[in-house]
Amino acid sequence: MKKITTNKPTLIPKVYCNLFGHDYQVTKKVTYHVKEYTCRHCRKELTTNSNGTLTELTPKFREINAILEKIHATRIERSKIKSDTSSIYHQVV
């Protein structure tokens, strides 16, 4: 018989978070300003929205964060290549 697992928090961590508040940790750095957070106890996931506030991590925000991460990585890589070629040019001249 297959065991079905869900992402719903169990009762004790949920009660703990209701009493003492969530204990969020950064789980993923999407860009310098956008990060994804997860509560250590109840596994609730949040992300930073366009206003800089924390919102629940929905599939829509997951997709947005994935695209942002891809764009950010491309820009960082491009700026590294540009600075490397720029520094070589200045050394030759």
PDB file of N, CA, C and O in Angstrom:
ATOM      1  N   MET A   1       0.837  -1.170   0.000  1.00  0.00           N
ATOM      2  CA  MET A   1       0.000   0.000   0.000  1.00  0.00           C
ATOM      3  C   MET A   1       0.887   1.240   0.000  1.00  0.00           C
ATOM      4  O   MET A   1       1.815   1.339   0.803  1.00  0.00           O
ATOM      5  N   LYS A   2       0.612   2.172  -0.883  1.00  0.00           N
ATOM      6  CA  LYS A   2       1.394   3.394  -0.982  1.00  0.00           C
ATOM      7  C   LYS A   2       0.995   4.378   0.105  1.00  0.00           C
ATOM      8  O   LYS A   2      -0.179   4.540   0.437  1.00  0.00           O
ATOM      9  N   LYS A   3       2.008   5.023   0.641  1.00  0.00           N
ATOM     10  CA  LYS A   3       1.762   6.030   1.667  1.00  0.00           C
ATOM     11  C   LYS A   3       1.680   7.392   0.983  1.00  0.00           C
ATOM     12  O   LYS A   3       2.591   7.765   0.243  1.00  0.00           O
ATOM     13  N   ILE A   4       0.620   8.125   1.215  1.00  0.00           N
ATOM     14  CA  ILE A   4       0.420   9.432   0.602  1.00  0.00           C
ATOM     15  C   ILE A   4       0.896  10.492   1.584  1.00  0.00           C
ATOM     16  O   ILE A   4       0.455  10.549   2.732  1.00  0.00           O
ATOM     17  N   THR A   5       1.805  11.326   1.104  1.00  0.00           N
ATOM     18  CA  THR A   5       2.310  12.402   1.954  1.00  0.00           C
ATOM     19  C   THR A   5       1.806  13.730   1.428  1.00  0.00           C
ATOM     20  O   THR A   5       1.639  13.922   0.223  1.00  0.00           O
ATOM     21  N   THR A   6       1.571  14.631   2.344  1.00  0.00           N
ATOM     22  CA  THR A   6       1.138  15.974   1.965  1.00  0.00           C
ATOM     23  C   THR A   6       2.077  16.977   2.597  1.00  0.00           C
ATOM     24  O   THR A   6       2.834  16.634   3.504  1.00  0.00           O
ATOM     25  N   ASN A   7       2.038  18.196   2.135  1.00  0.00           N
ATOM     26  CA  ASN A   7       2.871  19.263   2.672  1.00  0.00           C
ATOM     27  C   ASN A   7       2.176  20.022   3.802  1.00  0.00           C
ATOM     28  O   ASN A   7       2.679  21.053   4.249  1.00  0.00           O
ATOM     29  N   LYS A   8       1.046  19.535   4.263  1.00  0.00           N
ATOM     30  CA  LYS A   8       0.335  20.212   5.341  1.00  0.00           C
ATOM     31  C   LYS A   8       1.094  20.013   6.646  1.00  0.00           C
ATOM     32  O   LYS A   8       1.551  18.908   6.939  1.00  0.00           O
ATOM     33  N   PRO A   9       1.227  21.070   7.424  1.00  0.00           N
ATOM     34  CA  PRO A   9       1.950  20.935   8.685  1.00  0.00           C
ATOM     35  C   PRO A   9       1.158  20.115   9.694  1.00  0.00           C
ATOM     36  O   PRO A   9      -0.073  20.093   9.680  1.00  0.00           O
ATOM     37  N   THR A  10       1.901  19.442  10.573  1.00  0.00           N
ATOM     38  CA  THR A  10       1.237  18.682  11.616  1.00  0.00           C
ATOM     39  C   THR A  10       0.742  19.638  12.692  1.00  0.00           C
ATOM     40  O   THR A  10       1.042  20.831  12.651  1.00  0.00           O
ATOM     41  N   LEU A  11       0.006  19.134  13.626  1.00  0.00           N
ATOM     42  CA  LEU A  11      -0.664  19.971  14.615  1.00  0.00           C
ATOM     43  C   LEU A  11       0.311  20.672  15.556  1.00  0.00           C
ATOM     44  O   LEU A  11       0.151  21.862  15.829  1.00  0.00           O
ATOM     45  N   ILE A  12       1.323  19.953  16.058  1.00  0.00           N
ATOM     46  CA  ILE A  12       2.231  20.537  17.053  1.00  0.00           C
ATOM     47  C   ILE A  12       3.025  21.718  16.485  1.00  0.00           C
ATOM     48  O   ILE A  12       3.047  22.772  17.120  1.00  0.00           O
ATOM     49  N   PRO A  13       3.686  21.598  15.309  1.00  0.00           N
ATOM     50  CA  PRO A  13       4.389  22.777  14.787  1.00  0.00           C
ATOM     51  C   PRO A  13       3.449  23.936  14.479  1.00  0.00           C
ATOM     52  O   PRO A  13       3.822  25.098  14.639  1.00  0.00           O
ATOM     53  N   LYS A  14       2.244  23.628  14.043  1.00  0.00           N
ATOM     54  CA  LYS A  14       1.276  24.680  13.739  1.00  0.00           C
ATOM     55  C   LYS A  14       0.896  25.439  15.010  1.00  0.00           C
ATOM     56  O   LYS A  14       0.794  26.666  14.998  1.00  0.00           O
ATOM     57  N   VAL A  15       0.690  24.714  16.093  1.00  0.00           N
ATOM     58  CA  VAL A  15       0.370  25.338  17.374  1.00  0.00           C
ATOM     59  C   VAL A  15       1.561  26.156  17.864  1.00  0.00           C
ATOM     60  O   VAL A  15       1.394  27.266  18.369  1.00  0.00           O
ATOM     61  N   TYR A  16       2.765  25.598  17.713  1.00  0.00           N
ATOM     62  CA  TYR A  16       3.976  26.309  18.124  1.00  0.00           C
ATOM     63  C   TYR A  16       4.076  27.649  17.396  1.00  0.00           C
ATOM     64  O   TYR A  16       4.341  28.678  18.018  1.00  0.00           O
ATOM     65  N   CYS A  17       3.867  27.636  16.102  1.00  0.00           N
ATOM     66  CA  CYS A  17       3.947  28.876  15.314  1.00  0.00           C
ATOM     67  C   CYS A  17       2.837  29.849  15.698  1.00  0.00           C
ATOM     68  O   CYS A  17       3.051  31.061  15.686  1.00  0.00           O
ATOM     69  N   ASN A  18       1.669  29.342  16.033  1.00  0.00           N
ATOM     70  CA  ASN A  18       0.585  30.223  16.468  1.00  0.00           C
ATOM     71  C   ASN A  18       0.914  30.897  17.797  1.00  0.00           C
ATOM     72  O   ASN A  18       0.551  32.053  18.010  1.00  0.00           O
ATOM     73  N   LEU A  19       1.596  30.185  18.689  1.00  0.00           N
ATOM     74  CA  LEU A  19       1.936  30.737  19.999  1.00  0.00           C
ATOM     75  C   LEU A  19       3.158  31.665  19.947  1.00  0.00           C
ATOM     76  O   LEU A  19       3.125  32.779  20.469  1.00  0.00           O
ATOM     77  N   PHE A  20       4.221  31.195  19.318  1.00  0.00           N
ATOM     78  CA  PHE A  20       5.501  31.911  19.370  1.00  0.00           C
ATOM     79  C   PHE A  20       5.875  32.620  18.077  1.00  0.00           C
ATOM     80  O   PHE A  20       6.834  33.392  18.057  1.00  0.00           O
ATOM     81  N   GLY A  21       5.163  32.383  17.028  1.00  0.00           N
ATOM     82  CA  GLY A  21       5.489  32.997  15.738  1.00  0.00           C
ATOM     83  C   GLY A  21       6.372  32.084  14.905  1.00  0.00           C
ATOM     84  O   GLY A  21       6.946  31.121  15.414  1.00  0.00           O
ATOM     85  N   HIS A  22       6.473  32.392  13.640  1.00  0.00           N
ATOM     86  CA  HIS A  22       7.257  31.580  12.712  1.00  0.00           C
ATOM     87  C   HIS A  22       8.746  31.874  12.879  1.00  0.00           C
ATOM     88  O   HIS A  22       9.143  32.954  13.315  1.00  0.00           O
ATOM     89  N   ASP A  23       9.546  30.889  12.523  1.00  0.00           N
ATOM     90  CA  ASP A  23      11.000  31.029  12.538  1.00  0.00           C
ATOM     91  C   ASP A  23      11.484  30.815  11.099  1.00  0.00           C
ATOM     92  O   ASP A  23      11.841  29.702  10.712  1.00  0.00           O
ATOM     93  N   TYR A  24      11.491  31.891  10.321  1.00  0.00           N
ATOM     94  CA  TYR A  24      11.817  31.792   8.901  1.00  0.00           C
ATOM     95  C   TYR A  24      13.321  31.749   8.674  1.00  0.00           C
ATOM     96  O   TYR A  24      14.091  32.442   9.339  1.00  0.00           O
ATOM     97  N   GLN A  25      13.720  30.916   7.715  1.00  0.00           N
ATOM     98  CA  GLN A  25      15.103  30.841   7.282  1.00  0.00           C
ATOM     99  C   GLN A  25      15.129  31.017   5.771  1.00  0.00           C
ATOM    100  O   GLN A  25      14.216  30.585   5.068  1.00  0.00           O
ATOM    101  N   VAL A  26      16.179  31.653   5.283  1.00  0.00           N
ATOM    102  CA  VAL A  26      16.322  31.830   3.840  1.00  0.00           C
ATOM    103  C   VAL A  26      16.665  30.472   3.233  1.00  0.00           C
ATOM    104  O   VAL A  26      17.647  29.839   3.621  1.00  0.00           O
ATOM    105  N   THR A  27      15.852  30.033   2.283  1.00  0.00           N
ATOM    106  CA  THR A  27      16.101  28.754   1.631  1.00  0.00           C
ATOM    107  C   THR A  27      16.665  28.927   0.229  1.00  0.00           C
ATOM    108  O   THR A  27      17.308  28.022  -0.302  1.00  0.00           O
ATOM    109  N   LYS A  28      16.424  30.095  -0.372  1.00  0.00           N
ATOM    110  CA  LYS A  28      16.904  30.313  -1.732  1.00  0.00           C
ATOM    111  C   LYS A  28      17.081  31.803  -1.965  1.00  0.00           C
ATOM    112  O   LYS A  28      16.192  32.597  -1.656  1.00  0.00           O
ATOM    113  N   LYS A  29      18.231  32.181  -2.512  1.00  0.00           N
ATOM    114  CA  LYS A  29      18.464  33.570  -2.882  1.00  0.00           C
ATOM    115  C   LYS A  29      18.240  33.687  -4.383  1.00  0.00           C
ATOM    116  O   LYS A  29      19.060  33.233  -5.182  1.00  0.00           O
ATOM    117  N   VAL A  30      17.129  34.296  -4.756  1.00  0.00           N
ATOM    118  CA  VAL A  30      16.768  34.428  -6.160  1.00  0.00           C
ATOM    119  C   VAL A  30      17.601  35.532  -6.794  1.00  0.00           C
ATOM    120  O   VAL A  30      18.250  35.303  -7.815  1.00  0.00           O
ATOM    121  N   THR A  31      17.596  36.723  -6.209  1.00  0.00           N
ATOM    122  CA  THR A  31      18.442  37.842  -6.620  1.00  0.00           C
ATOM    123  C   THR A  31      19.004  38.448  -5.347  1.00  0.00           C
ATOM    124  O   THR A  31      18.879  37.866  -4.270  1.00  0.00           O
ATOM    125  N   TYR A  32      19.627  39.622  -5.468  1.00  0.00           N
ATOM    126  CA  TYR A  32      20.142  40.280  -4.274  1.00  0.00           C
ATOM    127  C   TYR A  32      19.021  40.697  -3.334  1.00  0.00           C
ATOM    128  O   TYR A  32      19.210  40.715  -2.118  1.00  0.00           O
ATOM    129  N   HIS A  33      17.867  41.030  -3.875  1.00  0.00           N
ATOM    130  CA  HIS A  33      16.771  41.547  -3.067  1.00  0.00           C
ATOM    131  C   HIS A  33      15.632  40.551  -2.863  1.00  0.00           C
ATOM    132  O   HIS A  33      14.876  40.677  -1.900  1.00  0.00           O
ATOM    133  N   VAL A  34      15.496  39.581  -3.733  1.00  0.00           N
ATOM    134  CA  VAL A  34      14.395  38.623  -3.655  1.00  0.00           C
ATOM    135  C   VAL A  34      14.920  37.297  -3.113  1.00  0.00           C
ATOM    136  O   VAL A  34      15.878  36.729  -3.636  1.00  0.00           O
ATOM    137  N   LYS A  35      14.273  36.819  -2.055  1.00  0.00           N
ATOM    138  CA  LYS A  35      14.660  35.563  -1.430  1.00  0.00           C
ATOM    139  C   LYS A  35      13.414  34.738  -1.134  1.00  0.00           C
ATOM    140  O   LYS A  35      12.305  35.268  -1.060  1.00  0.00           O
ATOM    141  N   GLU A  36      13.609  33.444  -0.967  1.00  0.00           N
ATOM    142  CA  GLU A  36      12.535  32.556  -0.553  1.00  0.00           C
ATOM    143  C   GLU A  36      12.830  32.093   0.861  1.00  0.00           C
ATOM    144  O   GLU A  36      13.974  31.786   1.196  1.00  0.00           O
ATOM    145  N   TYR A  37      11.792  32.041   1.696  1.00  0.00           N
ATOM    146  CA  TYR A  37      11.920  31.689   3.101  1.00  0.00           C
ATOM    147  C   TYR A  37      11.042  30.493   3.425  1.00  0.00           C
ATOM    148  O   TYR A  37      10.002  30.287   2.798  1.00  0.00           O
ATOM    149  N   THR A  38      11.468  29.697   4.416  1.00  0.00           N
ATOM    150  CA  THR A  38      10.671  28.583   4.910  1.00  0.00           C
ATOM    151  C   THR A  38      10.709  28.598   6.435  1.00  0.00           C
ATOM    152  O   THR A  38      11.766  28.806   7.031  1.00  0.00           O
ATOM    153  N   CYS A  39       9.571  28.379   7.055  1.00  0.00           N
ATOM    154  CA  CYS A  39       9.505  28.282   8.510  1.00  0.00           C
ATOM    155  C   CYS A  39      10.107  26.943   8.929  1.00  0.00           C
ATOM    156  O   CYS A  39       9.803  25.904   8.342  1.00  0.00           O
ATOM    157  N   ARG A  40      10.951  26.978   9.935  1.00  0.00           N
ATOM    158  CA  ARG A  40      11.601  25.755  10.396  1.00  0.00           C
ATOM    159  C   ARG A  40      10.610  24.773  11.004  1.00  0.00           C
ATOM    160  O   ARG A  40      10.836  23.564  10.952  1.00  0.00           O
ATOM    161  N   HIS A  41       9.536  25.257  11.570  1.00  0.00           N
ATOM    162  CA  HIS A  41       8.625  24.392  12.297  1.00  0.00           C
ATOM    163  C   HIS A  41       7.465  23.886  11.441  1.00  0.00           C
ATOM    164  O   HIS A  41       7.225  22.680  11.381  1.00  0.00           O
ATOM    165  N   CYS A  42       6.759  24.775  10.790  1.00  0.00           N
ATOM    166  CA  CYS A  42       5.552  24.360  10.067  1.00  0.00           C
ATOM    167  C   CYS A  42       5.760  24.264   8.549  1.00  0.00           C
ATOM    168  O   CYS A  42       4.837  23.900   7.821  1.00  0.00           O
ATOM    169  N   ARG A  43       6.958  24.585   8.076  1.00  0.00           N
ATOM    170  CA  ARG A  43       7.311  24.495   6.640  1.00  0.00           C
ATOM    171  C   ARG A  43       6.513  25.434   5.746  1.00  0.00           C
ATOM    172  O   ARG A  43       6.368  25.175   4.551  1.00  0.00           O
ATOM    173  N   LYS A  44       5.995  26.518   6.307  1.00  0.00           N
ATOM    174  CA  LYS A  44       5.290  27.513   5.507  1.00  0.00           C
ATOM    175  C   LYS A  44       6.331  28.250   4.657  1.00  0.00           C
ATOM    176  O   LYS A  44       7.389  28.629   5.159  1.00  0.00           O
ATOM    177  N   GLU A  45       6.027  28.452   3.372  1.00  0.00           N
ATOM    178  CA  GLU A  45       6.972  29.071   2.456  1.00  0.00           C
ATOM    179  C   GLU A  45       6.507  30.471   2.067  1.00  0.00           C
ATOM    180  O   GLU A  45       5.334  30.690   1.764  1.00  0.00           O
ATOM    181  N   LEU A  46       7.448  31.410   2.082  1.00  0.00           N
ATOM    182  CA  LEU A  46       7.173  32.791   1.720  1.00  0.00           C
ATOM    183  C   LEU A  46       8.234  33.275   0.752  1.00  0.00           C
ATOM    184  O   LEU A  46       9.303  32.678   0.625  1.00  0.00           O
ATOM    185  N   THR A  47       7.921  34.365   0.073  1.00  0.00           N
ATOM    186  CA  THR A  47       8.882  35.011  -0.808  1.00  0.00           C
ATOM    187  C   THR A  47       8.685  36.515  -0.721  1.00  0.00           C
ATOM    188  O   THR A  47       7.676  36.996  -0.204  1.00  0.00           O
ATOM    189  N   THR A  48       9.648  37.239  -1.225  1.00  0.00           N
ATOM    190  CA  THR A  48       9.568  38.692  -1.259  1.00  0.00           C
ATOM    191  C   THR A  48       8.846  39.101  -2.534  1.00  0.00           C
ATOM    192  O   THR A  48       9.189  38.628  -3.617  1.00  0.00           O
ATOM    193  N   ASN A  49       7.847  39.975  -2.419  1.00  0.00           N
ATOM    194  CA  ASN A  49       7.136  40.420  -3.612  1.00  0.00           C
ATOM    195  C   ASN A  49       7.755  41.709  -4.145  1.00  0.00           C
ATOM    196  O   ASN A  49       8.807  42.131  -3.663  1.00  0.00           O
ATOM    197  N   SER A  50       7.128  42.332  -5.115  1.00  0.00           N
ATOM    198  CA  SER A  50       7.683  43.530  -5.755  1.00  0.00           C
ATOM    199  C   SER A  50       7.757  44.726  -4.822  1.00  0.00           C
ATOM    200  O   SER A  50       8.549  45.640  -5.051  1.00  0.00           O
ATOM    201  N   ASN A  51       6.939  44.736  -3.767  1.00  0.00           N
ATOM    202  CA  ASN A  51       6.970  45.835  -2.798  1.00  0.00           C
ATOM    203  C   ASN A  51       7.967  45.599  -1.676  1.00  0.00           C
ATOM    204  O   ASN A  51       8.182  46.486  -0.850  1.00  0.00           O
ATOM    205  N   GLY A  52       8.580  44.419  -1.630  1.00  0.00           N
ATOM    206  CA  GLY A  52       9.533  44.100  -0.587  1.00  0.00           C
ATOM    207  C   GLY A  52       8.920  43.451   0.631  1.00  0.00           C
ATOM    208  O   GLY A  52       9.618  43.215   1.616  1.00  0.00           O
ATOM    209  N   THR A  53       7.635  43.157   0.591  1.00  0.00           N
ATOM    210  CA  THR A  53       6.979  42.491   1.711  1.00  0.00           C
ATOM    211  C   THR A  53       6.930  40.983   1.465  1.00  0.00           C
ATOM    212  O   THR A  53       7.063  40.525   0.330  1.00  0.00           O
ATOM    213  N   LEU A  54       6.741  40.228   2.528  1.00  0.00           N
ATOM    214  CA  LEU A  54       6.669  38.778   2.408  1.00  0.00           C
ATOM    215  C   LEU A  54       5.266  38.349   2.022  1.00  0.00           C
ATOM    216  O   LEU A  54       4.283  38.809   2.604  1.00  0.00           O
ATOM    217  N   THR A  55       5.176  37.463   1.033  1.00  0.00           N
ATOM    218  CA  THR A  55       3.901  36.893   0.611  1.00  0.00           C
ATOM    219  C   THR A  55       4.066  35.388   0.498  1.00  0.00           C
ATOM    220  O   THR A  55       5.178  34.878   0.367  1.00  0.00           O
ATOM    221  N   GLU A  56       2.949  34.690   0.551  1.00  0.00           N
ATOM    222  CA  GLU A  56       2.980  33.236   0.467  1.00  0.00           C
ATOM    223  C   GLU A  56       3.503  32.805  -0.901  1.00  0.00           C
ATOM    224  O   GLU A  56       3.188  33.419  -1.921  1.00  0.00           O
ATOM    225  N   LEU A  57       4.300  31.750  -0.908  1.00  0.00           N
ATOM    226  CA  LEU A  57       4.914  31.266  -2.140  1.00  0.00           C
ATOM    227  C   LEU A  57       3.933  30.374  -2.887  1.00  0.00           C
ATOM    228  O   LEU A  57       3.786  29.192  -2.574  1.00  0.00           O
ATOM    229  N   THR A  58       3.271  30.947  -3.868  1.00  0.00           N
ATOM    230  CA  THR A  58       2.302  30.223  -4.688  1.00  0.00           C
ATOM    231  C   THR A  58       3.004  29.744  -5.956  1.00  0.00           C
ATOM    232  O   THR A  58       4.125  30.175  -6.229  1.00  0.00           O
ATOM    233  N   PRO A  59       2.379  28.866  -6.736  1.00  0.00           N
ATOM    234  CA  PRO A  59       3.001  28.428  -7.990  1.00  0.00           C
ATOM    235  C   PRO A  59       3.325  29.600  -8.925  1.00  0.00           C
ATOM    236  O   PRO A  59       4.319  29.552  -9.650  1.00  0.00           O
ATOM    237  N   LYS A  60       2.507  30.634  -8.913  1.00  0.00           N
ATOM    238  CA  LYS A  60       2.759  31.814  -9.743  1.00  0.00           C
ATOM    239  C   LYS A  60       4.049  32.503  -9.307  1.00  0.00           C
ATOM    240  O   LYS A  60       4.871  32.871 -10.146  1.00  0.00           O
ATOM    241  N   PHE A  61       4.230  32.681  -7.988  1.00  0.00           N
ATOM    242  CA  PHE A  61       5.449  33.302  -7.491  1.00  0.00           C
ATOM    243  C   PHE A  61       6.665  32.403  -7.709  1.00  0.00           C
ATOM    244  O   PHE A  61       7.767  32.909  -7.924  1.00  0.00           O
ATOM    245  N   ARG A  62       6.490  31.079  -7.657  1.00  0.00           N
ATOM    246  CA  ARG A  62       7.599  30.159  -7.955  1.00  0.00           C
ATOM    247  C   ARG A  62       8.086  30.369  -9.386  1.00  0.00           C
ATOM    248  O   ARG A  62       9.289  30.419  -9.645  1.00  0.00           O
ATOM    249  N   GLU A  63       7.136  30.490 -10.307  1.00  0.00           N
ATOM    250  CA  GLU A  63       7.486  30.697 -11.706  1.00  0.00           C
ATOM    251  C   GLU A  63       8.175  32.047 -11.901  1.00  0.00           C
ATOM    252  O   GLU A  63       9.166  32.140 -12.624  1.00  0.00           O
ATOM    253  N   ILE A  64       7.656  33.085 -11.261  1.00  0.00           N
ATOM    254  CA  ILE A  64       8.255  34.412 -11.350  1.00  0.00           C
ATOM    255  C   ILE A  64       9.678  34.382 -10.805  1.00  0.00           C
ATOM    256  O   ILE A  64      10.587  34.943 -11.416  1.00  0.00           O
ATOM    257  N   ASN A  65       9.876  33.733  -9.660  1.00  0.00           N
ATOM    258  CA  ASN A  65      11.200  33.651  -9.064  1.00  0.00           C
ATOM    259  C   ASN A  65      12.173  32.868  -9.936  1.00  0.00           C
ATOM    260  O   ASN A  65      13.351  33.219 -10.014  1.00  0.00           O
ATOM    261  N   ALA A  66      11.701  31.822 -10.587  1.00  0.00           N
ATOM    262  CA  ALA A  66      12.562  31.038 -11.475  1.00  0.00           C
ATOM    263  C   ALA A  66      13.036  31.889 -12.653  1.00  0.00           C
ATOM    264  O   ALA A  66      14.204  31.831 -13.037  1.00  0.00           O
ATOM    265  N   ILE A  67      12.132  32.671 -13.218  1.00  0.00           N
ATOM    266  CA  ILE A  67      12.492  33.539 -14.340  1.00  0.00           C
ATOM    267  C   ILE A  67      13.440  34.640 -13.874  1.00  0.00           C
ATOM    268  O   ILE A  67      14.419  34.946 -14.554  1.00  0.00           O
ATOM    269  N   LEU A  68      13.151  35.236 -12.713  1.00  0.00           N
ATOM    270  CA  LEU A  68      14.038  36.267 -12.161  1.00  0.00           C
ATOM    271  C   LEU A  68      15.436  35.722 -11.907  1.00  0.00           C
ATOM    272  O   LEU A  68      16.431  36.388 -12.193  1.00  0.00           O
ATOM    273  N   GLU A  69      15.507  34.519 -11.373  1.00  0.00           N
ATOM    274  CA  GLU A  69      16.800  33.901 -11.088  1.00  0.00           C
ATOM    275  C   GLU A  69      17.601  33.680 -12.369  1.00  0.00           C
ATOM    276  O   GLU A  69      18.812  33.898 -12.402  1.00  0.00           O
ATOM    277  N   LYS A  70      16.916  33.251 -13.411  1.00  0.00           N
ATOM    278  CA  LYS A  70      17.569  33.021 -14.702  1.00  0.00           C
ATOM    279  C   LYS A  70      18.105  34.335 -15.286  1.00  0.00           C
ATOM    280  O   LYS A  70      19.239  34.391 -15.760  1.00  0.00           O
ATOM    281  N   ILE A  71      17.289  35.380 -15.248  1.00  0.00           N
ATOM    282  CA  ILE A  71      17.701  36.692 -15.761  1.00  0.00           C
ATOM    283  C   ILE A  71      18.862  37.238 -14.946  1.00  0.00           C
ATOM    284  O   ILE A  71      19.819  37.774 -15.504  1.00  0.00           O
ATOM    285  N   HIS A  72      18.779  37.103 -13.631  1.00  0.00           N
ATOM    286  CA  HIS A  72      19.828  37.609 -12.745  1.00  0.00           C
ATOM    287  C   HIS A  72      21.161  36.893 -13.009  1.00  0.00           C
ATOM    288  O   HIS A  72      22.209  37.535 -13.084  1.00  0.00           O
ATOM    289  N   ALA A  73      21.115  35.567 -13.150  1.00  0.00           N
ATOM    290  CA  ALA A  73      22.331  34.803 -13.410  1.00  0.00           C
ATOM    291  C   ALA A  73      22.944  35.202 -14.749  1.00  0.00           C
ATOM    292  O   ALA A  73      24.165  35.302 -14.866  1.00  0.00           O
ATOM    293  N   THR A  74      22.107  35.430 -15.755  1.00  0.00           N
ATOM    294  CA  THR A  74      22.602  35.840 -17.067  1.00  0.00           C
ATOM    295  C   THR A  74      23.283  37.197 -16.994  1.00  0.00           C
ATOM    296  O   THR A  74      24.350  37.390 -17.578  1.00  0.00           O
ATOM    297  N   ARG A  75      22.676  38.134 -16.284  1.00  0.00           N
ATOM    298  CA  ARG A  75      23.266  39.475 -16.157  1.00  0.00           C
ATOM    299  C   ARG A  75      24.584  39.442 -15.399  1.00  0.00           C
ATOM    300  O   ARG A  75      25.534  40.129 -15.775  1.00  0.00           O
ATOM    301  N   ILE A  76      24.649  38.657 -14.343  1.00  0.00           N
ATOM    302  CA  ILE A  76      25.888  38.540 -13.573  1.00  0.00           C
ATOM    303  C   ILE A  76      26.983  37.943 -14.442  1.00  0.00           C
ATOM    304  O   ILE A  76      28.110  38.437 -14.443  1.00  0.00           O
ATOM    305  N   GLU A  77      26.668  36.901 -15.170  1.00  0.00           N
ATOM    306  CA  GLU A  77      27.649  36.257 -16.049  1.00  0.00           C
ATOM    307  C   GLU A  77      28.118  37.224 -17.129  1.00  0.00           C
ATOM    308  O   GLU A  77      29.311  37.293 -17.427  1.00  0.00           O
ATOM    309  N   ARG A  78      27.187  37.971 -17.717  1.00  0.00           N
ATOM    310  CA  ARG A  78      27.531  38.933 -18.751  1.00  0.00           C
ATOM    311  C   ARG A  78      28.424  40.047 -18.203  1.00  0.00           C
ATOM    312  O   ARG A  78      29.361  40.480 -18.873  1.00  0.00           O
ATOM    313  N   SER A  79      28.134  40.506 -16.990  1.00  0.00           N
ATOM    314  CA  SER A  79      28.952  41.575 -16.410  1.00  0.00           C
ATOM    315  C   SER A  79      30.351  41.068 -16.061  1.00  0.00           C
ATOM    316  O   SER A  79      31.314  41.830 -16.146  1.00  0.00           O
ATOM    317  N   LYS A  80      30.484  39.795 -15.671  1.00  0.00           N
ATOM    318  CA  LYS A  80      31.806  39.225 -15.403  1.00  0.00           C
ATOM    319  C   LYS A  80      32.632  39.162 -16.684  1.00  0.00           C
ATOM    320  O   LYS A  80      33.814  39.505 -16.685  1.00  0.00           O
ATOM    321  N   ILE A  81      32.010  38.726 -17.762  1.00  0.00           N
ATOM    322  CA  ILE A  81      32.715  38.633 -19.040  1.00  0.00           C
ATOM    323  C   ILE A  81      33.117  40.024 -19.508  1.00  0.00           C
ATOM    324  O   ILE A  81      34.231  40.227 -19.992  1.00  0.00           O
ATOM    325  N   LYS A  82      32.205  40.982 -19.361  1.00  0.00           N
ATOM    326  CA  LYS A  82      32.483  42.350 -19.780  1.00  0.00           C
ATOM    327  C   LYS A  82      33.636  42.941 -18.972  1.00  0.00           C
ATOM    328  O   LYS A  82      34.501  43.612 -19.535  1.00  0.00           O
ATOM    329  N   SER A  83      33.661  42.703 -17.664  1.00  0.00           N
ATOM    330  CA  SER A  83      34.730  43.257 -16.830  1.00  0.00           C
ATOM    331  C   SER A  83      36.052  42.559 -17.117  1.00  0.00           C
ATOM    332  O   SER A  83      37.103  43.197 -17.054  1.00  0.00           O
ATOM    333  N   ASP A  84      36.030  41.267 -17.430  1.00  0.00           N
ATOM    334  CA  ASP A  84      37.264  40.552 -17.772  1.00  0.00           C
ATOM    335  C   ASP A  84      37.852  41.080 -19.069  1.00  0.00           C
ATOM    336  O   ASP A  84      39.056  41.323 -19.142  1.00  0.00           O
ATOM    337  N   THR A  85      37.030  41.260 -20.089  1.00  0.00           N
ATOM    338  CA  THR A  85      37.537  41.768 -21.360  1.00  0.00           C
ATOM    339  C   THR A  85      37.971  43.223 -21.218  1.00  0.00           C
ATOM    340  O   THR A  85      38.927  43.650 -21.866  1.00  0.00           O
ATOM    341  N   SER A  86      37.281  43.982 -20.385  1.00  0.00           N
ATOM    342  CA  SER A  86      37.643  45.371 -20.155  1.00  0.00           C
ATOM    343  C   SER A  86      38.996  45.467 -19.465  1.00  0.00           C
ATOM    344  O   SER A  86      39.818  46.306 -19.833  1.00  0.00           O
ATOM    345  N   SER A  87      39.238  44.618 -18.467  1.00  0.00           N
ATOM    346  CA  SER A  87      40.515  44.660 -17.755  1.00  0.00           C
ATOM    347  C   SER A  87      41.655  44.194 -18.646  1.00  0.00           C
ATOM    348  O   SER A  87      42.767  44.705 -18.520  1.00  0.00           O
ATOM    349  N   ILE A  88      41.419  43.243 -19.539  1.00  0.00           N
ATOM    350  CA  ILE A  88      42.454  42.819 -20.484  1.00  0.00           C
ATOM    351  C   ILE A  88      42.801  43.939 -21.428  1.00  0.00           C
ATOM    352  O   ILE A  88      43.974  44.162 -21.726  1.00  0.00           O
ATOM    353  N   TYR A  89      41.789  44.655 -21.908  1.00  0.00           N
ATOM    354  CA  TYR A  89      42.003  45.752 -22.832  1.00  0.00           C
ATOM    355  C   TYR A  89      42.846  46.848 -22.192  1.00  0.00           C
ATOM    356  O   TYR A  89      43.738  47.394 -22.840  1.00  0.00           O
ATOM    357  N   HIS A  90      42.578  47.178 -20.928  1.00  0.00           N
ATOM    358  CA  HIS A  90      43.322  48.224 -20.253  1.00  0.00           C
ATOM    359  C   HIS A  90      44.743  47.803 -19.947  1.00  0.00           C
ATOM    360  O   HIS A  90      45.612  48.670 -19.856  1.00  0.00           O
ATOM    361  N   GLN A  91      45.030  46.524 -19.783  1.00  0.00           N
ATOM    362  CA  GLN A  91      46.373  46.059 -19.521  1.00  0.00           C
ATOM    363  C   GLN A  91      47.223  46.104 -20.776  1.00  0.00           C
ATOM    364  O   GLN A  91      48.423  46.364 -20.698  1.00  0.00           O
ATOM    365  N   VAL A  92      46.621  45.854 -21.938  1.00  0.00           N
ATOM    366  CA  VAL A  92      47.357  45.837 -23.190  1.00  0.00           C
ATOM    367  C   VAL A  92      47.751  47.241 -23.606  1.00  0.00           C
ATOM    368  O   VAL A  92      48.861  47.460 -24.091  1.00  0.00           O
ATOM    369  N   VAL A  93      46.860  48.183 -23.421  1.00  0.00           N
ATOM    370  CA  VAL A  93      47.107  49.553 -23.877  1.00  0.00           C
ATOM    371  C   VAL A  93      48.087  50.266 -23.035  1.00  0.00           C
ATOM    372  O   VAL A  93      48.396  51.428 -23.297  1.00  0.00           O
TER     373      VAL A  93
END
